[in-house]
């Protein structure tokens, strides 16, 4: 059921005056003048295959809130006849079995707003009418009336609402984009999955009535650049997937008998065996099928660029992503080597000064692109436990893909990915706040202290040089600068104490007026959590505030 809200403010005007002698100072009649502020013709949009549509019609009153006002509704066919006569139309009265409406509404004392609901039984009306056009020829004339007469001035024009059934077809709309290129190995028996998705403007679809077909008259075929994919190389599923607000039809493509000298085209459209469903699709969904040798690529690999990889943990566990241009018909071995001998040449060629990690700290596993797949993530591990968070040294880790171990295919692009490794807390975290008595806009990004916005002030420059990291405590001007010490946190395994250098403003020990006391902040070297726990004396307000929150890895 779809719910729509129609807002029709009602004006109830009370003319108020002071009490007094009726003869000497007569009290004017308190007049209520209710009415639909936007009365008249209204299009109530509905969809043919929706069981029902619900509309909430609101009344708003500005004046007269000191008294109650009750109103009821009648269906006034005379208003419909007058509208048809005035406008040269032939709308029919909506039969009562195709809608329901509350009997009336009531403004309580001091209430400025009330509402009522109207329900339209769309599908039932559509089936009765026989078409969207016929269903759209119905109209419901609603008049609001009141049993109160004293002080109530009813305006017929303001109290008539003509609800027109604006019936729409139940549509499945397919949005198209640029053609999708698929790469298949010659005579491979592995099948590539394709799909076409249509958005629904209604509920209750029967997915088995929707199917996919090939548009043999598609415009791209007329260019002469493509060959229509033979029927034996594709199939469409009968088990369609119904999602939230959409439907997806899937298919499969195979490369049997296809040749490398042609580009094949599969132009796809949706169709429905149910005439009540309208398919809206301007262009086909194109799939271009290329027959190619297998190519293996390392994601983000470059002979001259690095992939920045920061970690605050003692052990960095991550992976290198490898993709193939076609689905593999059998497992494809992916073996990398860590080759630190490449670091010197990289530094020379790029003018950098990357360092080499200690021997034995880098490992990478062997992996595979599994049969029927096009991708693999190859795990690696780097031991950073002997590297201090404050050394600000960048290390280069070259991982080289061994082409000789590929059962088939060749490497496309660089065979080496260069990782720029730095041990750092800088990054985006999940912020968890426990106590937040002073800082108002705490940021969830930890940045290098050198990026502090307060740089340029002599006192701040000295603190920035001493601190390691910072985060916003109230915007990007009032910040918290801190460092991770080598001192263990008592009672907290794998945790190092955090020294706080500034809290919004400079502290007393570095020339400021704020203070940090009862500092129990720490960094967990195992989980990467930055935990802030302290009291902050704010000199502006001469008060101490409790601040407790943590930054955890996403």
VOGU-3710 file (C-alpha; in Angstrom, 3 decimals, decimal comma):
1> xxxxxxxxxx> 0,000/0,000/0,000  1,344/3,419/-0,935  0,561/6,372/1,338  0,368/9,914/0,054  -0,297/13,088/2,010  -2,408/15,909/0,615  -2,225/19,167/2,531  -5,395/21,287/2,523  -5,145/24,066/5,118  -8,498/25,102/6,584
11> xxxxxxxxxx> -8,988/28,671/7,717  -10,996/29,101/10,879  -11,213/32,829/11,697  -12,249/33,938/15,149  -13,063/37,603/15,698  -12,287/38,144/19,356  -13,287/41,085/21,606  -13,468/41,912/25,261  -16,577/41,136/27,260  -18,874/44,039/28,096
21> xxxxxxxxxx> -22,435/45,255/28,340  -24,419/44,068/25,298  -26,185/47,408/24,936  -23,321/49,773/25,619  -20,529/47,650/24,111  -22,036/44,789/22,074  -19,896/41,640/21,612  -19,505/40,719/17,912  -20,458/37,191/16,832  -17,463/34,851/16,841
31> xxxxxxxxxx> -17,417/33,624/13,272  -15,691/30,450/12,124  -15,051/30,336/8,401  -13,728/26,818/7,615  -12,719/25,676/4,169  -10,132/23,908/2,031  -7,526/26,551/1,297  -6,639/24,808/-1,963  -10,122/23,558/-2,632  -11,242/22,421/-6,035
41> xxxxxxxxxx> -9,803/19,891/-8,463  -7,056/17,579/-7,184  -5,280/14,737/-9,020  -4,972/11,718/-6,719  -2,300/9,677/-8,466  -2,710/5,908/-8,257  -1,222/2,878/-10,010  -3,393/0,239/-11,647  -1,868/-2,850/-10,003  -1,602/-1,497/-6,469
51> xxxxxxxxxx> -4,279/-2,997/-4,269  -4,898/0,338/-2,592  -3,534/3,853/-2,194  -3,960/5,832/0,986  -4,139/9,631/1,077  -3,953/11,739/4,225  -5,733/15,068/3,838  -4,700/17,703/6,362  -6,531/20,735/7,686  -4,637/23,611/9,233
61> xxxxxxxxxx> -6,221/26,545/11,016  -4,502/29,725/12,108  -7,300/31,346/14,097  -10,054/30,075/16,299  -8,029/27,600/18,291  -9,834/28,557/21,504  -12,847/26,417/20,604  -13,562/22,991/19,182  -14,816/22,522/15,669  -16,288/19,304/14,276
71> xxxxxxxxxx> -16,814/18,698/10,584  -18,304/15,836/8,608  -18,095/14,951/4,946  -20,714/14,291/2,322  -20,370/13,168/-1,268  -22,003/15,937/-3,276  -22,860/14,774/-6,794  -24,214/18,237/-7,612  -20,667/19,623/-7,327  -19,511/17,055/-9,866
81> xxxxxxxxxx> -22,295/17,947/-12,278  -21,501/21,647/-11,958  -17,799/21,029/-12,602  -18,590/19,016/-15,742  -20,950/21,722/-16,966  -18,482/24,546/-16,306  -15,494/22,763/-17,824  -16,990/20,704/-20,625  -15,896/17,431/-19,028  -17,713/14,150/-18,486
91> xxxxxxxxxx> -16,288/12,809/-15,238  -18,314/10,131/-13,487  -19,005/9,741/-9,788  -16,584/7,297/-8,183  -18,681/4,348/-6,917  -18,550/3,875/-3,151  -17,107/0,344/-3,326  -13,836/1,699/-4,731  -12,946/4,051/-1,891  -13,323/4,557/1,828
101> xxxxxxxxxx> -13,261/7,795/3,769  -13,583/8,774/7,416  -16,897/10,317/8,371  -15,488/13,543/9,711  -12,792/15,389/11,597  -12,535/17,409/14,764  -10,349/20,309/15,827  -9,645/20,023/19,534  -9,221/23,143/21,630  -5,805/24,715/20,911
111> xxxxxxxxxx> -5,327/22,361/17,974  -4,203/23,960/14,727  -4,179/20,814/12,660  -6,320/17,783/11,999  -6,627/15,315/9,148  -8,608/12,503/7,643  -7,773/9,549/5,431  -9,104/8,481/2,086  -8,312/5,048/0,651  -8,644/4,300/-3,054
121> xxxxxxxxxx> -8,890/0,639/-4,091  -6,861/1,095/-7,247  -6,611/-2,413/-8,665  -10,273/-3,152/-8,020  -11,268/0,073/-9,781  -8,921/-0,639/-12,685  -10,392/-4,109/-13,209  -13,901/-2,676/-13,056  -13,152/0,167/-15,464  -11,230/-2,034/-17,883
131> xxxxxxxxxx> -8,437/0,412/-18,672  -6,274/3,143/-17,189  -8,096/5,742/-19,294  -11,531/4,614/-18,129  -10,431/4,497/-14,487  -9,145/8,062/-14,834  -12,635/9,283/-15,676  -13,834/8,972/-12,092  -14,042/11,785/-9,598  -15,095/12,040/-5,953
141> xxxxxxxxxx> -16,685/15,369/-4,861  -16,205/15,830/-1,110  -18,014/18,585/0,763  -17,120/19,464/4,340  -20,044/20,524/6,547  -20,621/21,191/10,226  -23,623/20,628/12,458  -22,809/23,866/14,241  -24,655/26,898/12,904  -24,034/29,694/15,357
151> xxxxxxxxxx> -20,897/31,592/14,459  -20,066/29,346/11,516  -20,069/30,811/8,027  -19,751/27,961/5,519  -18,407/28,894/2,097  -19,415/26,301/-0,490  -16,468/27,088/-2,744  -13,953/26,652/0,053  -15,516/23,436/1,295  -15,586/21,388/-1,875
161> xxxxxxxxxx> -12,738/19,080/-2,842  -12,936/17,272/-6,178  -10,657/14,231/-5,944  -9,831/13,031/-9,445  -8,554/9,475/-9,909  -5,310/10,017/-11,820  -4,696/6,377/-12,733  -1,254/5,411/-14,044  -0,175/2,208/-15,732  1,833/-0,280/-13,712
171> xxxxxxxxxx> 5,250/0,234/-15,261  8,560/-1,608/-15,344  11,183/0,986/-16,279  14,587/-0,085/-17,573  17,390/2,480/-17,409  20,193/1,976/-19,900  23,820/3,057/-19,892  26,920/2,493/-21,999  27,395/-1,009/-23,446  29,043/-3,561/-21,152
181> xxxxxxxxxx> 32,147/-5,244/-22,561  32,590/-8,910/-21,687  35,719/-10,924/-22,440  35,559/-14,682/-22,925  38,252/-17,202/-23,760  37,825/-18,985/-27,063  35,685/-22,154/-26,782  35,505/-21,753/-23,010  32,671/-23,753/-21,479  32,420/-21,289/-18,596
191> xxxxxxxxxx> 29,313/-19,125/-18,767  29,228/-15,377/-18,093  26,159/-14,063/-16,254  24,250/-11,057/-17,575  21,188/-9,271/-16,196  18,634/-6,555/-16,927  16,886/-4,760/-14,056  13,630/-2,841/-14,214  12,319/-0,411/-11,592  8,707/-0,901/-10,455
201> xxxxxxxxxx> 6,165/1,802/-9,660  3,822/-0,731/-8,075  3,742/-3,704/-5,707  2,568/-7,284/-6,097  4,236/-8,086/-9,414  4,192/-11,658/-10,690  7,881/-12,085/-11,625  7,157/-15,061/-13,859  5,327/-12,821/-16,332  8,486/-10,832/-17,136
211> xxxxxxxxxx> 11,154/-12,124/-19,504  14,077/-10,979/-21,619  14,399/-11,086/-25,390  16,957/-10,065/-28,015  16,230/-6,933/-30,030  17,326/-7,973/-33,523  16,598/-4,458/-34,831  18,808/-2,690/-32,281  20,454/0,502/-33,636  24,013/-0,633/-32,831
221> xxxxxxxxxx> 23,616/-3,623/-35,142  23,142/-1,298/-38,110  26,644/0,168/-37,723  28,230/-2,950/-39,203  30,771/-3,082/-36,379  29,100/-5,957/-34,553  27,756/-9,429/-35,238  24,579/-10,504/-33,482  25,450/-13,157/-30,906  24,175/-16,545/-32,151
231> xxxxxxxxxx> 21,207/-18,054/-30,320  23,237/-21,048/-29,138  25,555/-18,707/-27,223  23,011/-17,264/-24,820  20,075/-18,277/-22,642  17,701/-16,383/-20,378  16,517/-17,494/-16,964  12,899/-18,190/-16,055  13,642/-17,710/-12,360  13,527/-13,941/-12,058
241> xxxxxxxxxx> 14,604/-12,092/-8,946  12,130/-9,710/-7,333  13,826/-7,069/-5,203  12,680/-4,048/-3,269  11,096/-1,876/-5,943  12,625/-3,723/-8,888  12,807/-6,972/-10,817  15,911/-8,548/-12,359  15,993/-10,972/-15,277  19,237/-12,905/-15,709
251> xxxxxxxxxx> 20,911/-14,738/-18,543  24,096/-16,577/-19,472  26,585/-16,255/-22,323  29,086/-18,857/-23,557  31,935/-18,645/-26,080  31,470/-21,956/-27,901  32,284/-21,548/-31,593  32,979/-17,812/-31,376  36,045/-16,352/-33,112  38,525/-13,654/-32,172
261> xxxxxxxxxx> 38,079/-11,673/-35,405  34,525/-10,587/-34,532  32,835/-8,458/-31,926  29,530/-9,942/-30,899  26,543/-7,948/-29,698  23,623/-8,982/-27,506  20,924/-6,247/-27,319  18,518/-7,112/-24,479  15,016/-5,882/-23,722  12,368/-6,821/-21,193
271> xxxxxxxxxx> 8,864/-7,943/-22,087  5,813/-9,088/-20,142  3,097/-11,623/-20,844  0,790/-9,586/-18,597  -0,741/-6,766/-20,625  -1,397/-4,863/-17,397  2,360/-4,272/-17,036  3,821/-1,508/-19,189  7,497/-1,952/-20,141  9,280/1,406/-20,394
281> xxxxxxxxxx> 12,663/0,939/-22,083  13,969/3,465/-24,573  17,090/1,567/-25,670  18,315/-2,013/-25,399  20,772/-3,045/-22,718  23,853/-3,863/-24,786  26,445/-6,536/-24,046  29,534/-6,605/-26,277  31,243/-10,002/-26,304  34,958/-10,067/-27,071
291> xxxxxxxxxx> 36,850/-13,312/-27,635  40,305/-12,847/-26,153  43,310/-14,546/-24,632  43,302/-14,534/-20,856  44,910/-11,451/-19,299  45,853/-11,080/-15,626  46,022/-7,639/-13,995  47,097/-6,409/-10,561  44,662/-3,807/-9,274  46,403/-0,414/-8,743
301> xxxxxxxxxx> 49,735/-1,771/-10,002  52,094/0,738/-11,619  55,761/0,757/-12,529  56,140/4,328/-11,248  53,361/4,915/-8,686  52,874/3,583/-5,171  49,812/2,524/-3,211  49,735/4,343/0,128  49,127/1,913/2,983  49,096/3,267/6,530
311> xxxxxxxxxx> 48,623/1,092/9,600  48,761/1,734/13,310  48,900/-1,982/14,174  51,976/-4,027/14,952  50,880/-6,589/12,376  49,466/-5,301/9,100  47,286/-7,905/7,387  45,857/-7,024/4,000  45,729/-8,328/0,439  46,607/-7,615/-3,179
321> xxxxxxxxxx> 43,719/-7,833/-5,637  44,180/-9,624/-8,949  41,643/-9,734/-11,789  41,331/-11,521/-15,113  39,615/-10,208/-18,226  37,674/-13,466/-18,672  36,166/-16,052/-16,382  38,739/-18,815/-15,904  37,746/-22,338/-16,922  40,109/-23,908/-14,366
331> xxxxxxxxxx> 41,934/-22,716/-11,264  44,620/-20,167/-12,139  47,649/-20,034/-9,823  48,640/-16,583/-8,571  52,093/-16,403/-6,995  53,786/-13,204/-5,814  57,354/-12,622/-4,674  58,508/-9,903/-2,297  61,539/-8,350/-4,032  63,290/-5,635/-1,948
341> xxxxxxxxxx> 66,083/-5,417/-4,548  63,744/-3,227/-6,640  63,626/-0,456/-4,014  66,922/1,192/-4,930  66,028/1,477/-8,626  62,560/2,805/-7,786  64,077/5,534/-5,581  66,527/6,484/-8,316  63,863/6,670/-11,009  61,310/8,558/-8,923
351> xxxxxxxxxx> 63,582/10,721/-6,762  62,256/9,204/-3,532  63,894/7,895/-0,373  61,890/4,827/0,579  63,456/2,537/3,169  63,581/-1,258/3,298  61,748/-3,119/6,044  63,788/-5,432/8,280  64,420/-8,887/6,861  61,759/-11,456/7,664
361> xxxxxxxxxx> 58,962/-8,952/8,331  57,156/-9,304/4,971  55,283/-12,408/3,812  52,783/-12,971/1,007  50,813/-16,135/0,361  50,203/-18,002/-2,868  46,652/-17,952/-4,144  44,437/-18,638/-7,116  41,641/-17,322/-9,256  39,100/-20,079/-8,741
371> xxxxxxxxxx> 37,322/-21,758/-11,623  34,298/-19,730/-12,713  35,709/-16,526/-11,195  37,536/-13,422/-12,420  39,213/-12,167/-9,264  41,330/-13,161/-6,281  42,617/-11,442/-3,154  46,114/-12,580/-2,233  46,829/-12,116/1,516  50,032/-10,578/2,819
381> xxxxxxxxxx> 51,344/-9,772/6,291  53,874/-7,161/7,443  55,333/-7,115/10,957  55,618/-3,479/12,106  56,140/-4,182/15,802  59,729/-2,866/15,801  58,755/0,374/14,061  57,864/3,364/16,216  54,723/5,351/15,491  56,687/8,582/15,632
391> xxxxxxxxxx> 59,486/7,792/13,176  57,555/9,070/10,114  59,561/6,780/7,818  58,078/5,432/4,596  58,944/1,874/3,575  58,569/0,411/0,089  57,225/-3,110/-0,404  57,421/-4,398/-4,022  55,263/-7,465/-4,735  56,050/-9,065/-8,125
401> xxxxxxxxxx> 53,559/-11,364/-9,875  55,314/-14,467/-11,225  54,122/-14,840/-14,818  55,925/-18,149/-15,219  53,599/-19,803/-12,697  50,441/-18,917/-14,633  48,956/-22,053/-16,183  47,579/-19,914/-18,991  47,388/-16,288/-20,041  49,715/-13,325/-19,698
411> xxxxxxxxxx> 50,069/-10,281/-17,446  48,419/-7,065/-18,591  50,009/-3,880/-17,263  52,700/-3,763/-14,605  53,727/-7,055/-13,016  54,691/-5,235/-9,805  52,691/-3,380/-7,192  54,637/-1,002/-4,928  53,170/-0,489/-1,458  54,107/2,693/0,419
421> xxxxxxxxxx> 54,028/1,488/4,028  54,009/3,841/7,002  53,161/3,117/10,613  50,745/5,835/11,581  47,513/6,505/13,434  46,353/8,908/10,732  43,073/7,868/9,165  39,293/7,759/9,497  37,830/5,991/12,521  34,513/5,046/14,033
431> xxxxxxxxxx> 33,949/7,541/16,862  32,375/6,262/20,078  31,463/8,952/22,633  30,885/8,152/26,322  31,361/11,530/28,019  31,343/14,738/26,035  30,888/17,657/28,398  33,029/20,264/26,642  34,067/19,370/23,086  31,161/19,972/20,744
441> xxxxxxxxxx> 32,124/18,837/17,262  34,585/16,004/17,671  35,958/14,801/14,347  36,398/11,127/13,523  39,592/11,728/11,527  43,009/11,509/13,187  45,637/13,506/11,301  49,380/14,138/11,539  50,153/16,942/13,979  52,003/18,762/11,201
451> xxxxxxxxxx> 48,609/19,408/9,543  47,264/21,381/12,511  45,443/24,582/11,475  47,043/26,515/14,347  50,474/26,375/12,724  52,115/29,793/12,382  51,650/30,775/16,011  55,014/30,505/17,787  53,640/28,791/20,892  51,559/26,383/18,839
461> xxxxxxxxxx> 54,440/25,617/16,472  56,510/24,357/19,405  53,707/22,030/20,526  53,002/20,819/16,987  56,658/19,871/16,613  56,464/17,825/19,826  53,107/16,111/19,156  52,438/13,235/16,770  48,726/13,401/15,953  45,602/15,459/16,375
471> xxxxxxxxxx> 41,844/15,506/15,916  39,207/18,210/15,856  37,675/18,941/19,249  35,391/21,746/18,058  35,768/22,437/14,367  39,248/22,532/12,849  40,531/25,403/15,036  40,032/24,039/18,551  41,927/20,774/18,440  43,407/18,017/20,562
481> xxxxxxxxxx> 47,073/17,203/19,911  48,548/14,030/21,395  51,399/11,530/21,234  51,675/7,808/21,915  54,398/7,151/24,483  56,520/4,048/25,074  55,074/3,715/28,577  52,783/0,750/29,188  49,290/1,427/30,484  48,891/-0,247/33,871
491> xxxxxxxxxx> 46,257/-2,967/33,767  45,823/-2,689/29,994  47,605/-5,352/27,959  49,087/-4,213/24,628  48,301/-0,585/25,497  50,588/2,457/25,554  49,863/5,684/27,410  48,831/8,754/25,446  50,204/12,190/26,282  47,828/15,081/25,555
501> xxxxxxxxxx> 49,582/18,284/24,422  46,564/20,534/23,775  42,861/20,335/24,462  41,019/22,900/22,350  43,648/25,430/23,402  47,196/25,298/24,767  47,752/23,756/28,206  49,476/25,490/31,111  52,735/23,596/30,589  53,129/25,029/27,097
511> xxxxxxxxxx> 52,031/28,588/27,758  48,254/28,202/27,747  45,570/28,311/30,435  43,734/24,985/29,997  44,554/21,891/32,054  44,275/18,123/31,569  43,975/16,021/34,729  43,299/12,367/35,534  44,533/11,403/32,088  43,834/7,706/31,485
521> xxxxxxxxxx> 44,145/7,835/27,699  45,867/5,038/25,810  46,521/3,436/22,424  45,855/-0,284/21,939  48,625/-1,675/19,715  46,642/-4,854/19,059  43,258/-3,416/18,057  44,305/0,077/16,938  41,907/1,821/19,336  42,725/5,379/20,416
531> xxxxxxxxxx> 41,032/5,892/23,787  40,724/9,385/25,288  39,778/9,572/28,981  40,514/12,694/31,020  39,188/15,798/32,745  39,701/19,116/30,980  39,803/22,426/32,844  38,440/25,073/30,506  39,804/28,494/31,457  37,086/30,354/29,557
541> xxxxxxxxxx> 34,418/28,959/31,873  36,639/28,120/34,862  35,215/24,602/34,990  36,446/21,027/34,569  34,718/18,709/32,127  34,801/14,931/31,718  35,816/13,784/28,224  35,697/10,077/27,334  35,585/8,703/23,802  37,418/6,281/21,574
551> xxxx> 38,445/5,993/17,967  38,162/2,436/16,642  39,083/1,036/13,243  36,176/0,755/10,798
//
